[in-house]
Amino acid sequence: MKKSTLIMAGLLAVSSVKADEGMWTLYNLPQAVYEQMQAEGFQLPYNSLYFSDDAIKNAVVNFSGYCSGVVVSPDGLVFTNHHCGFEAIRSHSTVEHDYMLNGFYAKSFEEELPNKDMFVSFMVEQKDITDELMAMGIDNMTREEQAAFLDSIENARSKEVKQKDKTLRLEIKPFYERNSYYQTTYRDFTDLRLVFTIPKSMGKFGGETDNWMWPRQTCDFSVFRIYADPETNGPAEYSERNVPYHPEHWAQVSMQGYKDGDFSMTIGYPGTTNRYLSSYGIRERRDAQNEPRAQVRGVKQAVMIKHMRADEGVRIKYDSKYAESANYWKNSIGMNKCIDSIGIIQQKQEFESRIRQYMETTGYMKGKLDFDKLQKLYDQRYEPMKAFYNLWESFGRTNEFCTRAMRINTGMEVKGPKEKPNKQYVEFADNSSEWDEALDKDVFAAMLKNYAEHVDAKYLPAFYNDIKSKFNNNYAAYVDYLYKKSKLMKSGQKIYFNKKSYHKDPGVRFGEELMTMLYGLRAGFAEVDEEIDNQEKYLAAARLRMEEDMPHYSDANFTMRLSYGQVGGFLLGGKPSGYYTTAESLVEKFDKQNEVIDYYAEPIMRELLSAKDFGKYTDKTTGKMQLCFLTNNDITGGNSGSPMFNGKGELIGLAFDGNWDSLSSDINFDKHLARCIGVDIRFVLFMMDKWGHADRLLREINAK
């Protein structure tokens, strides 16, 4: 091939990349993607992302298995979102010392608060092992056999890597709808301590009113510190003798800001996307999953918030539970609206028609991928799937009684000698500090009623017969009966499995009948799950082959990913959205706090944000104190807390949300409308400085 032809092919490859879309793995980032990043303002060499000793990826962490974060100091300080630290903040809060309400600042290392079951993970290495596994026959196995096989390979290789370095662990995950497999090695640090948080009024400013919306003024950040073994600087379980971790690389915090069109890059751990999903799968997602999730959670949250607003102690117990529920309640509503308004199902159908034509022309996947079969399989799964989601959203993790009833009937919580089954029992610990009986009962009764109103009678568990015949459909009376008569809610009482009284306990019986229906519904569609998964795998393979001259990224699966794009707004109601918010806009919302409870903040916040001069925190271009900003970076759940870098690899913000039009991004990225919302790192530092007076932390961070 002539040199001119090679150059033209390279240009075509670059131009085919959707510059604003993509969740790219770093170790094998396509050269075409890197060149596009350079064209848009990335100034560092290719190796600076993954391969060099001071690679940017070395400063980015998986935060406790559900968020992302970034190391910002030589003493192991970690920035993440406030909502990522929410449960840690709540767990340390009491009515007397309410860190949720009042914030927290550890003025010394000794005051930093340890957290149970929290960790950060650094990615050490990632590689493609598809060919190895294919040679072992993984493609010829059933899904159940594949799971067992992958588990065994993962265990064996984890053992090998731990023999070399006991601080490492290894994961093997499928990519590209199980058409590829990657092996990733991590180093986990489990001594993670809370260092700084602002009051919830600012860390969660706007609440559900502003969630997934623009403009935003939320100062969504919290600060933790990694602690390590004093002798090795490596991971260690919590100990008072542990010392701050000294990383080899951390992110440089920048005070230089950004302007419209500037390069922006996020690196983090996006959780789950399904962008290879068929049109039939999207329809199921909309109608059988999102719809019941939104409806049920809306009812549950109305009950919760009533109790939370009436009692501060109850609010502290349920703050994080409510936030967790509400986040994907609104997500489901917004995603469904986007699916319909954008016409995503029709777009997918048109794309699938192209794949049909490609198959007919080339013969690729002939005899494997069958669109008619795929539609029939989804049709077969639809009704039990929708009932399953209604049941799970109604009774799974919604109240303490149901949680205990389900756990006792799934073999969890079992105590006593395994060799003597007749001596085995369940005894629930006293966790009354984590839930409230009045709220628990009201939610339970509301869920019982709501479920009965939204499913066919054939999907009602057997206990509904008792509710009708013995309680005349008085759900509150039935709930009172369960609490009074069942041992499930009586801490310190042993419930023996071998005693006749076990199955007579109304709570145990409730759990049995609930799990019978849950398992029955699951079995109703489990028989077609594997066939659907295989068809979706073939569909993804056909797409990858049809577009083999284009770079492709795999769906998110909570492994490290890079996204790049630019700072900039979008059209909001036909008008430019603007790409940043200011202190003035926040004060305007403070003025509405009597109308919108989510706009409440302490008087000191109004005072601070009403300043006439913000000094070094003022943007040099706009002359404003900028709070939050927009980019077209590609994000989803799990990206919360992801560092946002400029073209020099410097930290300019933390990703914390998307706009309303990004809610369909889990299944379809719209580069014209979808936006990532980040909190400006200068807003973060301003609050640490002017509200928290955290001088020691600011010196440690040493922003430039």
Disulfide bonds with the S-S distance in Angstrom:
Cys67-Cys84 2.13
